[in-house]
Amino acid sequence: MARGELIARIGEYCSFCESRMHASLAVEHILPKFHHPDLELDWDNFLLACVNCNSTKGDQPIDPGDYYWPDRDNTARAFAYAADGIVRPAPGLTAAQRKVAQRTITLTGLDKLPTKNPKASDRRWQHRGEAWGRAERARACLAAHDSESMRRLIVDQATAYGFWSIWMTVFAADMDMRRRFLTAFVGCPADCFDTNTQPVQRTGGAL
């Protein structure tokens, strides 16, 4: 039941790497139930995670205050995305915020690069690179043939593949498209962005 309700609230996306998952999307316990069995059924302890993010985070004991969480903080202010597929702490953070951002990235392995093993199952870095290329091609198509129908098709493509942050970054100069992404992706809180689609500190959040 929790999985279905979480999908309805935040979409069928991994809460950490933002990939669209049609299967293998698990209910993630922020505080592992191994160490906190009393929170196993606590709604406030739930997120959604893909296999790679879930297994990398694992059951390691954590202090939630040492990380940024997508259901509590504005992680759009914490992380920066680029064409190389690497997730980094965003520019403009204080030294303390940068440490928390990097700690959060490492927690679920968003700083993992591809291995030389072609059978390695963790392909998140590659998928981010593919999403970036897809978004850039969509932006080029829009520049050549700007229309309402083209903008709708781009939003449909973005929501079908996921990686919301990448689409928001690639279309940074197009406020209309960014507003469309904010509306189309389930779970984007209105209090995380100003009228110019720029991320702001979330009400009650640490960032």
C-alpha positions as CSV (number, residue, x, y, z in Angstrom):
1,M,0.0,0.0,0.0
2,A,2.8,2.5,0.9
3,R,4.5,2.0,-2.5
4,G,1.3,2.9,-4.4
5,E,0.6,5.9,-2.3
6,L,4.2,7.1,-2.6
7,I,4.1,6.8,-6.4
8,A,0.9,8.8,-6.4
9,R,2.5,11.5,-4.3
10,I,6.0,11.8,-5.9
11,G,5.8,9.9,-9.1
12,E,7.3,6.6,-10.3
13,Y,10.9,7.9,-9.9
14,C,13.8,7.1,-7.7
15,S,13.9,9.8,-5.0
16,F,17.7,9.9,-5.2
17,C,18.9,9.4,-8.8
18,E,15.6,10.6,-10.4
19,S,15.4,7.7,-12.9
20,R,12.0,6.6,-14.1
21,M,11.3,3.1,-12.8
22,H,8.5,0.9,-14.2
23,A,9.6,-2.0,-12.0
24,S,12.1,-2.6,-9.2
25,L,11.1,0.6,-7.4
26,A,11.3,-0.2,-3.7
27,V,10.0,1.6,-0.6
28,E,13.2,3.0,0.9
29,H,13.4,3.5,4.7
30,I,15.4,6.7,5.4
31,L,16.4,5.3,8.8
32,P,17.0,1.6,8.1
33,K,14.4,-0.7,9.7
34,F,17.3,-3.0,10.8
35,H,18.4,-0.3,13.3
36,H,15.0,1.3,13.8
37,P,12.3,-1.4,13.7
38,D,9.9,0.9,15.3
39,L,9.9,3.1,12.2
40,E,9.3,0.3,9.7
41,L,5.7,1.5,9.1
42,D,6.3,5.2,9.7
43,W,5.1,7.2,6.7
44,D,7.6,9.9,7.4
45,N,10.4,7.4,7.1
46,F,9.5,6.4,3.5
47,L,10.9,7.4,0.1
48,L,11.2,5.5,-3.2
49,A,14.5,4.1,-4.4
50,C,15.8,2.1,-7.4
51,V,17.9,-1.0,-6.7
52,N,21.2,0.7,-7.1
53,C,20.4,3.6,-4.8
54,N,18.7,1.4,-2.3
55,S,21.5,-1.2,-2.1
56,T,24.3,1.4,-2.0
57,K,22.6,3.2,1.0
58,G,21.9,-0.2,2.5
59,D,21.4,-0.6,6.3
60,Q,24.3,1.6,7.4
61,P,23.3,3.6,10.5
62,I,22.9,7.3,9.8
63,D,21.9,10.6,11.4
64,P,19.2,12.2,9.1
65,G,20.5,15.6,10.0
66,D,23.8,14.9,8.3
67,Y,22.1,14.7,4.9
68,Y,19.7,16.5,2.6
69,W,16.4,14.7,1.8
70,P,14.2,15.3,-1.2
71,D,11.0,15.2,0.9
72,R,12.2,17.8,3.4
73,D,14.9,19.9,1.8
74,N,15.2,21.6,-1.6
75,T,17.8,19.3,-3.1
76,A,17.6,21.5,-6.3
77,R,19.8,23.9,-4.3
78,A,22.2,21.1,-3.2
79,F,23.3,19.4,-6.4
80,A,24.6,20.4,-9.8
81,Y,24.3,18.3,-12.9
82,A,26.5,18.4,-16.0
83,A,27.0,16.8,-19.4
84,D,29.6,14.4,-18.0
85,G,26.9,12.7,-15.9
86,I,28.6,13.4,-12.6
87,V,26.5,14.8,-9.7
88,R,28.4,17.4,-7.7
89,P,27.6,19.8,-4.8
90,A,26.0,22.9,-6.3
91,P,28.0,26.2,-6.6
92,G,27.2,28.8,-4.1
93,L,26.8,26.5,-1.1
94,T,28.6,27.4,2.1
95,A,31.5,25.1,3.2
96,A,29.2,23.4,5.7
97,Q,26.4,22.9,3.1
98,R,28.9,21.6,0.6
99,K,29.9,18.9,3.1
100,V,26.3,17.8,3.6
101,A,25.6,17.8,-0.1
102,Q,28.7,15.6,-0.8
103,R,27.8,13.3,2.1
104,T,24.3,12.9,0.6
105,I,25.7,12.2,-2.9
106,T,28.1,9.5,-1.5
107,L,25.3,7.9,0.6
108,T,23.5,6.5,-2.4
109,G,26.5,6.4,-4.7
110,L,25.6,9.2,-7.1
111,D,29.3,9.9,-7.4
112,K,30.0,6.4,-8.7
113,L,31.7,6.3,-12.1
114,P,31.5,3.3,-14.5
115,T,33.7,0.4,-13.9
116,K,35.7,-1.5,-16.5
117,N,33.3,-4.5,-16.0
118,P,30.8,-4.4,-18.9
119,K,28.4,-6.5,-16.8
120,A,28.3,-4.1,-13.9
121,S,24.7,-3.4,-12.9
122,D,25.2,0.2,-11.8
123,R,24.7,2.2,-14.9
124,R,23.3,5.4,-13.3
125,W,26.2,7.5,-14.6
126,Q,25.6,6.3,-18.1
127,H,21.8,6.9,-17.8
128,R,22.4,10.5,-16.7
129,G,24.6,11.1,-19.7
130,E,22.0,9.7,-22.0
131,A,19.3,11.9,-20.4
132,W,21.5,14.9,-20.9
133,G,22.0,14.2,-24.5
134,R,18.2,13.6,-24.9
135,A,17.5,16.9,-23.3
136,E,20.0,18.8,-25.4
137,R,18.5,17.3,-28.6
138,A,15.0,18.3,-27.5
139,R,16.2,21.8,-26.8
140,A,17.8,22.0,-30.3
141,C,14.5,20.7,-31.9
142,L,12.6,23.4,-30.0
143,A,14.9,26.1,-31.2
144,A,14.3,25.0,-34.8
145,H,10.6,24.4,-34.5
146,D,9.1,26.2,-31.5
147,S,5.5,25.5,-31.0
148,E,3.0,24.5,-28.3
149,S,2.9,21.0,-29.5
150,M,6.7,20.7,-29.5
151,R,6.8,21.9,-25.9
152,R,4.2,19.4,-24.9
153,L,6.1,16.6,-26.6
154,I,9.3,17.6,-24.7
155,V,7.5,17.5,-21.4
156,D,6.0,14.1,-22.3
157,Q,9.5,12.8,-23.1
158,A,11.0,14.2,-19.9
159,T,8.4,12.7,-17.7
160,A,8.7,9.3,-19.5
161,Y,12.4,9.1,-18.9
162,G,12.9,10.9,-15.6
163,F,16.0,12.8,-14.5
164,W,14.1,16.0,-13.7
165,S,17.1,17.9,-12.6
166,I,18.9,17.3,-15.9
167,W,15.9,18.7,-17.9
168,M,15.7,21.7,-15.6
169,T,19.4,22.3,-16.1
170,V,19.5,21.9,-19.8
171,F,16.5,24.2,-20.2
172,A,17.8,26.7,-17.7
173,A,17.3,29.7,-20.1
174,D,13.7,28.7,-21.0
175,M,11.5,29.7,-18.1
176,D,8.4,28.5,-19.8
177,M,9.8,25.0,-20.2
178,R,11.0,25.0,-16.6
179,R,7.5,25.9,-15.4
180,R,6.1,23.1,-17.4
181,F,8.5,20.6,-15.9
182,L,7.7,21.9,-12.4
183,T,4.0,21.3,-13.1
184,A,4.4,18.0,-15.0
185,F,6.7,16.1,-12.6
186,V,4.6,14.9,-9.6
187,G,6.1,15.8,-6.3
188,C,7.7,19.2,-7.1
189,P,6.7,21.4,-4.1
190,A,5.6,24.9,-5.0
191,D,7.5,26.3,-2.1
192,C,10.9,25.2,-3.5
193,F,10.9,27.7,-6.4
194,D,10.2,31.3,-6.9
195,T,8.2,32.9,-9.7
196,N,11.3,32.9,-11.9
197,T,11.7,29.1,-11.4
198,Q,14.8,29.6,-9.3
199,P,15.2,27.2,-6.3
200,V,14.7,28.8,-2.9
201,Q,15.0,27.4,0.6
202,R,12.1,25.1,1.4
203,T,9.8,26.1,4.1
204,G,10.9,24.2,7.2
205,G,13.8,22.6,5.4
206,A,17.6,22.9,6.1
207,L,18.2,24.0,2.5
